[in-house]
Amino acid sequence: MSRAPDPGLTAQDEVVDLLTELIQINTSNPTHPERPAAEWVAAKLDEVGIESQIIEAAPGRASTIARIEGADAGRAPLLIHGHLDVVPAEPAEWSVDPFGGEVRDGYVWGRGTIDMKDMDAMTLALVRQWARTGRKPPRDIVLAFLSDEEAGGVQGAHYLVDNHRDLFADCTEAISEVGGFSVSLDEGTRLYLIQTAEKGINWMRLKANGRPGHGSLVHDDNAVTRLAAAVSRIGAHEFPVVLTDTVRALVESIAKVTGLDLDPDRPEEWLPRLGSMARMIGAAVRNTANPTMLAAGYKANVIPSRAEATIDARFLPGQEDALLSALDELLGDGVEREFIVRDIAVETSFDGALVDAMSDALRAEDPGAHPVPYLMSGGTDAKSFSTLGMRCFGFSPLLLPPDLDFTALFHGIDERVPVDGLKFGVRVLDRLLASC
């Protein structure tokens, strides 16, 4: 039975509780399907009178979709999407239970606190507050709490776009994860990186074949040796710097904020100014390919006939052909590749009414804010929704402590988000949805 809405409860009051509850629902992909979390979201929406539907791409792989009516039915809706799945966590490596949702030292701790159950909780908290008080957004809002993003979205966003595109067909813009967070340049100056682009994905399996035999013999046709050499070449290769329009716009913005004469073509000059964010932005100036998994053999004294490796390759907008061409040269003879996941790069410009509204909302809550565009080295469900013609942005706003190594927390140990940062994000989203 649904509880009676409490008009006095604010989004800032309950965002932490919502996040801790959601963290406690283990949705590690692929071992723990998202259905329990999808049902939890649907129940939280139902408590305040927001109808939703749960759609499964496969048993347990569930997404929750809702539509909130806005004041102007003639305007195109805004899509807010977030994924419910998380990457696994090894409890022995953490200082807290990764699925405990513990609040400690001013942070909420747990797997998914920044990737991306924080945005799920902020969005839920805000729409629940608006529903309790009878507020309407200026235009319709479509909410999508999605499955399977951490495995490429095949059983999440991709499935919905392919099979239920009518739910999103009239949306022209979308916001989601990994954007709108602060990077401190000094005590009073903060960049807020709004994601306008992201790399494409080529997850690949490499296969090498050879002649099997006894491990004690001289052997010149060894699949393991052949594969290991290819993996070593790929892992050591440095791709050339290629600057996209987004990265050039970022550097120009940094130069304007700092008053420095920065050359976009010399990343070594401006990347260090971004502190710990330099790792993420540094991966956005070139294609990358990293070996991540190896598999071969079944016994110490048997030379196997086959060896396999997995490569996580990412390409800049417009650079997939260059990436694949380089990899084919690095593979060498006798090693083949096949795609495990292949998805597009995404890029849009840093302009328009929604960008202005995001920027204004940030400045209203932080007078030291300087919103800037950036290209993310990873990928999100924006890839799927962009195929419907939407302009997609990463905007899950957070005010972060200057000394927090934010990028290290993505898929990392002791993932956590500051409580004050969450409440800041709710306030910014409140301003954004009220004005856009």
C-alpha distance (Angstrom), angle and dihedral (degrees) to the residues before:
residue distance angle dihedral
M1 . . .
S2 3.81 . .
R3 3.78 118.2 .
A4 3.80 120.3 -122.9
P5 3.80 110.1 -97.4
D6 3.81 116.0 -104.6
P7 3.83 107.1 -140.9
G8 3.80 90.9 -165.2
L9 3.81 94.8 60.5
T10 3.80 111.3 97.4
A11 3.77 130.7 -156.2
Q12 3.79 90.2 -113.6
D13 3.82 89.3 53.0
E14 3.79 94.9 57.1
V15 3.81 107.8 26.4
V16 3.81 92.9 93.7
D17 3.80 93.2 48.8
L18 3.79 91.2 48.2
L19 3.79 91.5 50.3
T20 3.80 94.4 47.9
E21 3.81 91.1 49.7
L22 3.79 91.4 49.7
I23 3.82 92.8 47.5
Q24 3.81 88.8 54.4
I25 3.81 89.6 61.2
N26 3.80 101.5 82.6
T27 3.81 107.5 -139.3
S28 3.80 98.6 165.9
N29 3.79 107.9 164.5
P30 3.03 122.2 -98.1
T31 3.82 102.6 3.1
H32 3.82 99.6 50.8
P33 3.83 113.4 44.3
E34 3.78 118.3 -144.6
R35 3.81 99.0 -119.2
P36 3.85 95.6 105.7
A37 3.81 90.8 50.8
A38 3.81 92.1 45.3
E39 3.81 89.6 52.8
W40 3.81 90.5 47.3
V41 3.82 90.6 53.4
A42 3.80 91.6 47.6
A43 3.81 90.3 51.2
K44 3.81 92.2 50.0
L45 3.80 89.9 51.5
D46 3.80 92.3 45.8
E47 3.82 91.1 53.5
V48 3.81 89.2 67.6
G49 3.80 97.3 37.4
I50 3.83 99.9 -97.0
E51 3.79 111.0 139.4
S52 3.79 118.8 -142.5
Q53 3.78 141.3 170.0
I54 3.79 131.2 -138.5
I55 3.79 116.5 -140.1
E56 3.78 122.8 -168.9
A57 3.79 123.0 -155.0
A58 3.81 89.1 -172.7
P59 3.81 133.2 -7.7
G60 3.79 106.5 -53.8
R61 3.81 95.2 -1.7
A62 3.78 94.3 113.3
S63 3.81 136.5 167.4
T64 3.81 127.6 -168.9
I65 3.81 118.7 -139.9
A66 3.81 128.2 -172.7
R67 3.79 137.6 166.8
I68 3.79 123.6 -147.9
E69 3.78 116.0 -157.6
G70 3.79 115.5 -123.1
A71 3.78 132.2 -153.7
D72 3.81 94.6 -105.2
A73 3.80 113.0 48.8
G74 3.80 89.5 -176.7
R75 3.80 93.4 69.0
A76 3.78 123.7 86.2
P77 3.82 112.4 -104.9
L78 3.78 126.0 -110.8
L79 3.82 116.7 -126.5
I80 3.80 118.3 -142.1
H81 3.80 109.8 -170.7
G82 3.77 133.1 177.5
H83 3.78 133.9 166.7
L84 3.79 124.7 -119.8
D85 3.80 98.6 -158.9
V86 3.80 124.3 89.0
V87 3.77 135.5 -168.3
P88 3.82 116.6 -98.8
A89 3.80 122.0 -89.0
E90 3.79 128.8 -152.0
P91 3.84 105.6 -137.7
A92 3.81 93.3 -154.0
E93 3.81 89.9 63.5
W94 3.81 94.9 53.2
S95 3.79 130.3 79.9
V96 3.84 89.1 -141.9
D97 3.79 135.2 31.4
P98 3.84 102.1 -79.3
F99 3.80 89.5 -144.2
G100 3.77 97.7 39.0
G101 3.81 98.2 90.5
E102 3.79 90.3 -140.6
V103 3.82 120.3 -176.2
R104 3.80 109.9 -146.6
D105 3.81 138.1 149.4
G106 3.79 92.1 1.3
Y107 3.81 94.5 -53.0
V108 3.77 138.5 99.2
W109 3.81 106.6 -131.3
G110 3.77 128.3 -156.1
R111 3.77 147.6 84.5
G112 3.79 108.6 -58.0
T113 3.80 98.3 21.9
I114 3.80 90.0 125.7
D115 3.81 100.8 12.6
M116 2.93 89.6 76.2
K117 3.77 126.6 -66.3
D118 3.81 88.8 95.2
M119 3.81 90.2 69.7
D120 3.80 90.6 42.9
A121 3.82 89.6 54.4
M122 3.81 94.4 44.3
T123 3.79 91.2 50.5
L124 3.80 92.9 46.6
A125 3.79 92.6 47.2
L126 3.78 92.0 51.2
V127 3.81 99.2 46.0
R128 3.79 89.5 45.6
Q129 3.82 90.4 53.6
W130 3.79 92.0 48.4
A131 3.82 91.6 48.4
R132 3.82 92.3 49.5
T133 3.79 92.0 51.8
G134 3.81 97.3 39.3
R135 3.80 95.8 -116.0
K136 3.77 119.3 153.2
P137 3.80 127.0 -154.9
P138 3.82 116.2 -121.9
R139 3.82 89.6 -109.1
D140 3.78 136.9 14.2
I141 3.79 116.4 -70.3
V142 3.79 120.5 -150.5
L143 3.81 114.1 -157.3
A144 3.80 121.3 -158.0
F145 3.81 120.9 -178.0
L146 3.77 100.9 -173.8
S147 3.77 142.4 -158.6
D148 3.80 131.3 -139.0
E149 3.82 102.0 18.7
E150 3.80 91.1 135.2
A151 3.82 89.8 60.2
G152 3.79 95.6 46.1
G153 3.80 99.3 -80.8
V154 3.81 96.2 -91.7
Q155 3.82 90.0 137.7
G156 3.77 93.8 34.4
A157 3.79 129.5 34.5
H158 3.80 94.8 4.3
Y159 3.80 90.9 51.7
L160 3.80 92.5 49.0
V161 3.80 93.7 47.5
D162 3.80 90.7 48.9
N163 3.81 97.4 43.2
H164 3.82 108.3 20.7
R165 3.77 104.9 28.7
D166 3.80 90.5 139.3
L167 3.81 87.7 76.3
F168 3.82 90.3 64.0
A169 3.80 104.6 20.3
D170 3.81 96.4 109.7
C171 3.83 95.5 45.4
T172 3.78 113.1 108.1
E173 3.82 100.2 178.5
A174 3.79 136.9 33.3
I175 3.79 139.4 -171.4
S176 3.78 128.2 -161.1
E177 3.80 143.1 136.1
V178 3.81 139.3 -13.1
G179 3.77 102.1 30.4
G180 3.78 141.8 86.3
F181 3.82 93.2 48.8
S182 3.78 124.5 133.5
V183 3.80 129.2 -108.0
S184 3.80 111.5 -170.5
L185 3.81 117.7 -137.0
D186 3.80 92.6 175.1
E187 3.81 138.2 -24.2
G188 3.80 94.5 -69.3
T189 3.80 103.7 26.5
R190 3.76 125.2 74.1
L191 3.75 131.9 171.2
Y192 3.79 114.9 -145.5
L193 3.77 108.7 -153.7
I194 3.80 112.4 -144.6
Q195 3.77 111.9 -168.3
T196 3.81 112.6 -126.1
A197 3.80 97.5 157.6
E198 3.78 141.5 25.6
K199 3.76 136.9 -171.8
G200 3.77 124.3 -99.7
I201 3.80 121.8 -114.4
N202 3.78 130.7 -120.6
W203 3.79 108.1 172.1
M204 3.79 104.1 179.6
R205 3.76 140.6 -175.0
L206 3.79 115.7 -142.3
K207 3.81 118.3 -153.5
A208 3.78 129.3 -166.0
N209 3.79 125.3 -176.7
G210 3.80 128.5 -161.0
R211 3.77 144.3 157.5
P212 3.81 112.2 -72.7
G213 3.75 119.7 -134.5
H214 3.78 150.3 136.1
G215 3.79 116.0 -48.5
S216 3.80 92.8 -134.3
L217 3.82 95.0 63.3
V218 3.79 132.5 84.8
H219 3.78 103.2 -98.7
D220 3.81 126.5 -173.5
D221 3.83 98.7 176.5
N222 3.81 104.0 62.0
A223 3.81 118.7 157.4
V224 3.82 91.6 -160.4
T225 3.81 93.0 53.8
R226 3.79 92.0 46.3
L227 3.79 93.2 49.2
A228 3.81 94.1 43.1
A229 3.80 90.9 54.6
A230 3.80 91.5 51.5
V231 3.81 92.2 47.0
S232 3.80 90.6 49.4
R233 3.81 92.2 51.2
I234 3.79 92.1 49.1
G235 3.80 94.0 45.7
A236 3.81 92.2 51.1
H237 3.80 96.8 43.7
E238 3.81 118.6 110.2
F239 3.79 113.3 -155.7
P240 3.80 118.6 -143.7
V241 3.81 122.0 -96.3
V242 3.81 113.0 -97.2
L243 3.79 117.1 178.6
T244 3.80 117.8 -150.6
D245 3.80 124.5 -156.5
T246 3.81 88.6 -101.5
V247 3.80 94.5 55.2
R248 3.80 91.8 46.3
A249 3.80 89.6 51.4
L250 3.82 89.9 50.0
V251 3.81 92.7 52.5
E252 3.80 91.8 46.5
S253 3.81 88.9 51.8
I254 3.81 92.3 49.8
A255 3.80 90.0 49.5
K256 3.79 91.1 50.8
V257 3.81 93.3 48.6
T258 3.81 94.9 45.8
G259 3.80 98.8 34.5
L260 3.80 89.6 -129.3
D261 3.78 126.4 137.5
L262 3.81 100.5 -120.6
D263 3.79 124.6 179.2
P264 3.84 110.7 -145.6
D265 3.81 89.3 -153.6
R266 3.80 91.1 62.0
P267 3.84 104.0 62.4
E268 3.80 90.8 172.2
E269 3.82 87.4 70.2
W270 3.79 99.6 52.9
L271 3.81 107.1 23.3
P272 3.85 94.3 74.9
R273 3.81 89.2 60.1
L274 3.81 89.3 67.7
G275 3.81 94.7 64.3
S276 3.81 113.7 -156.5
M277 3.81 89.8 -3.8
A278 3.81 88.1 69.4
R279 3.81 88.9 85.3
M280 3.79 93.5 59.3
I281 3.80 95.8 39.5
G282 3.80 90.9 42.7
A283 3.79 88.4 60.8
A284 3.81 89.1 53.7
V285 3.80 95.2 66.5
R286 3.81 96.6 64.2
N287 3.79 143.2 20.7
T288 3.80 115.0 -92.1
A289 3.80 137.3 -157.6
N290 3.79 122.7 -174.7
P291 3.82 127.7 -179.1
T292 3.80 108.3 -129.9
M293 3.82 108.8 166.2
L294 3.82 139.2 29.6
A295 3.80 131.2 -169.4
A296 3.81 130.1 175.9
G297 3.76 142.4 134.4
Y298 3.78 136.2 8.2
K299 3.82 106.0 -137.7
A300 3.80 136.3 35.8
N301 3.80 95.5 -122.4
V302 3.82 98.5 41.7
I303 3.79 121.8 87.9
P304 3.83 103.1 -145.2
S305 3.77 125.0 -132.5
R306 3.80 92.5 -137.1
A307 3.78 140.1 38.5
E308 3.81 129.6 -178.0
A309 3.78 137.5 -165.8
T310 3.79 135.3 -177.6
I311 3.79 122.5 -134.2
D312 3.80 126.0 -164.1
A313 3.80 103.5 -152.5
R314 3.81 123.9 176.7
F315 3.78 127.7 -171.2
L316 3.78 134.3 -160.7
P317 3.81 120.1 -120.0
G318 3.79 107.2 -71.9
Q319 3.82 93.8 10.3
E320 3.82 105.7 92.9
D321 3.80 94.6 104.0
A322 3.80 90.8 50.7
L323 3.80 91.0 50.1
L324 3.80 94.8 49.8
S325 3.80 92.6 45.0
A326 3.81 91.0 53.3
L327 3.80 92.4 47.2
D328 3.80 92.4 50.6
E329 3.80 89.5 55.8
L330 3.80 91.5 48.3
L331 3.80 94.5 49.3
G332 3.78 94.4 67.2
D333 3.80 126.9 -166.4
G334 3.77 120.1 -27.4
V335 3.81 98.0 19.7
E336 3.80 121.0 104.7
R337 3.78 131.1 -171.2
E338 3.79 134.0 -148.2
F339 3.79 131.4 -178.3
I340 3.77 120.6 -106.8
V341 3.82 94.6 175.1
R342 3.78 123.8 2.9
D343 3.78 121.2 -179.8
I344 3.77 139.5 160.9
A345 3.80 131.9 -98.4
V346 3.80 116.3 -117.9
E347 3.80 130.5 -147.7
T348 3.79 134.9 166.1
S349 3.79 132.8 168.5
F350 3.80 125.8 -94.7
D351 3.79 98.2 -117.0
G352 3.78 143.7 82.6
A353 3.78 137.6 77.2
L354 3.81 95.3 -62.3
V355 3.81 92.5 51.9
D356 3.81 89.1 49.1
A357 3.81 90.6 50.0
M358 3.81 92.9 49.1
S359 3.79 90.6 48.7
D360 3.79 93.7 47.2
A361 3.82 91.7 49.0
L362 3.81 91.4 52.6
R363 3.81 93.7 47.5
A364 3.80 91.4 48.1
E365 3.81 90.7 58.1
D366 3.83 96.5 35.6
P367 3.82 118.1 29.6
G368 3.82 88.2 -166.4
A369 3.80 92.6 59.3
H370 3.80 121.7 124.0
P371 3.83 109.5 -177.0
V372 3.82 112.5 -150.1
P373 3.82 134.8 171.3
Y374 3.77 123.1 -112.5
L375 3.79 141.7 177.9
M376 3.80 114.8 -124.6
S377 3.77 119.3 -138.7
G378 3.81 92.8 -143.9
G379 3.78 132.2 55.2
T380 3.80 137.6 -110.2
D381 3.79 140.4 -174.8
A382 3.80 87.0 -85.6
K383 3.80 85.0 90.9
S384 3.79 90.4 68.7
F385 3.78 98.0 42.2
S386 3.79 93.7 45.9
T387 3.82 88.0 65.4
L388 3.82 87.1 67.8
G389 3.78 89.8 60.3
M390 3.80 97.5 -98.7
R391 3.77 123.9 145.6
C392 3.79 102.5 -127.5
F393 3.79 126.3 -155.6
G394 3.78 134.6 -178.7
F395 3.80 104.6 -128.8
S396 3.80 119.4 151.1
P397 3.81 97.2 137.1
L398 3.80 121.2 -140.8
L399 3.79 132.8 166.9
L400 3.80 103.3 -144.4
P401 3.82 131.9 -163.7
P402 3.83 109.8 -104.1
D403 3.80 92.4 -121.5
L404 3.82 97.3 49.5
D405 3.82 112.8 111.6
F406 3.78 93.1 -140.8
T407 3.80 98.8 175.7
A408 3.82 92.2 53.2
L409 3.81 89.8 61.2
F410 3.82 94.9 62.8
H411 3.82 104.0 101.8
G412 3.80 85.9 -14.8
I413 3.77 137.7 124.0
D414 3.83 120.6 -82.1
E415 3.81 93.0 15.2
R416 3.80 109.0 -168.2
V417 3.79 143.3 158.1
P418 3.82 127.6 -148.4
V419 3.80 115.2 -108.2
D420 3.80 91.2 -138.7
G421 3.79 88.8 50.5
L422 3.80 91.1 54.8
K423 3.79 92.1 51.0
F424 3.81 89.7 47.6
G425 3.81 88.6 52.5
V426 3.80 91.8 52.2
R427 3.79 91.2 52.1
V428 3.80 92.3 49.0
L429 3.81 92.8 48.0
D430 3.79 89.5 48.0
R431 3.81 90.5 55.7
L432 3.79 92.0 44.1
L433 3.79 97.0 50.8
A434 3.79 91.2 44.7
S435 3.79 92.2 55.8
C436 3.79 108.2 32.3
